[in-house]
């Protein structure tokens, strides 16, 4: 009886291992709507982090070439997830990463400035570093890779890039 039980267990384990190998070799993992180029899925977006530094104009072009746009950080959980990914990058020396945020002027309200994302949607959630934003000539928004805090920066500065593309739920 004991030998039959051992044979049964052995055959069951062997079958499950063979089945797992078959599935992994014949059915590659799904891309979860992100594509194949180093995009990472989180909730309803996919994110691409470039290891090259560039100014904001080149950053926008890079994201569009990759099939997305510069990232718009719209919640604390999204900010935390992005900062966690940036913090773990092994081959990036730069401290800041470009987002799609920039300042826009309200011509009706005496040129009052406010922050918007690349789609011109006003920034709701914020995670500014202490004392930020602090410079009128610094009109582009970057995220600090070490703590996820935001800073206003000059758009010609060269930083790394976080791209985002929305995916269906």
Number of C-alpha atoms within 10 A of each C-alpha: 5 7 8 9 10 11 11 12 12 11 12 12 12 12 12 11 12 11 12 11 12 11 12 10 10 8 9 8 9 9 12 16 17 21 14 10 9 12 20 18 19 15 10 11 21 21 23 23 20 18 17 13 19 20 16 25 10 14 26 23 14 20 22 15 10 16 14 20 24 26 26 23 22 14 12 13 10 15 20 15 13 20 19 15 14 22 16 11 12 8 7 15 12 14 15 24 29 30 26 24 25 22 21 16 13 11 9 7 8 8 10 11 15 13 21 20 22 17 11 13 11 15 17 11 11 14 16 17 15 10 8 12 16 12 12 11 11 16 21 22 26 28 30 19 23 14 15 23 19 23 25 23 21 17 19 13 14 18 23 25 29 27 27 27 22 16 14 8 8
